[in-house]
């Protein structure tokens, strides 16, 4: 019985550590040379994005991919290229 509990705990721990990508909509709040900041829809705080594959400026609506603890801007809804 104790072995079953350990197996379940180990399985849940592995699930919690998996990096499942999540795409969200956000608005660009600030663009700096090394980092772009966004406000994810429904959030009150700003999130730093480590990289971007789209040209963006403050106020643009963008698609953000979040994987683990990393946010990346994938596309620009306001000005698609």
N, C-alpha and C positions, 0 to 999 in steps of 0.2 A: 504494500500500500504506500509506504514512504517513497519507494522508487518511482511510482506513478506521479506523485506530487512533484518530485524533483524534475521528472521529464516534462511535465506541463510547465513548470516555472522556467526551465531552460528554453522551451519552445516559445513562450511568451516573451522572454528576454531577447531572443533572436528577432522576433517580429518587431519589437520596439526599436531595435537598432537598425532595421532596414531603412534605406533612404528611398522613399517613394516620392517621385517627382509630382509636384502639384502646380498647376497653372492657375494664375489669378489675374484679375484686372486691377490696374493701379493708375495713379496719376503722378506724373513727374513733378516733384516739388523743388528740386535743386540739382544743378549740374555743375560738378567740380572737375578739375583736370583728371583726378584719379578715381572719382566715384560719382555715381548718380544716385540721388535719393528719391524714393517714391512713397506715396501713401496708398497702401492697399485698400481697395474699396471696403468700407465697413470698419476700418481701423482708425484710431485717432493719432497714432504715432507714425513716424517716418521710418522707412526701412532702407538701409544702404544696399546698393546693388554692386556687386564686385565687377561685373562686366555687362556690356550691352552689344547686341549685334545689329542695332538699329540706331539711326540718327534721331536724337530726341532733344526737346527743350522743355523748360518748365510749363506746366499746364497740359502737356500731351497725355492722352490716354494710351496706356501701353499694356502689353501682355508680359507677365513676369513668371518665370519658372523658378520654383523653390524646391531645392533638393538638399536635404540635410539642413545645414545652417547657412546655405549659400543662395542668394537671389540673383538671377540673371534676367535682364530685359531681353525678350526674344523678338518683339515686334511692336510697331507703333500703329495704333488704330487711327490716330488723328492725321498722320501723314505717312501712309503706307508707301514703301518704295518698291 
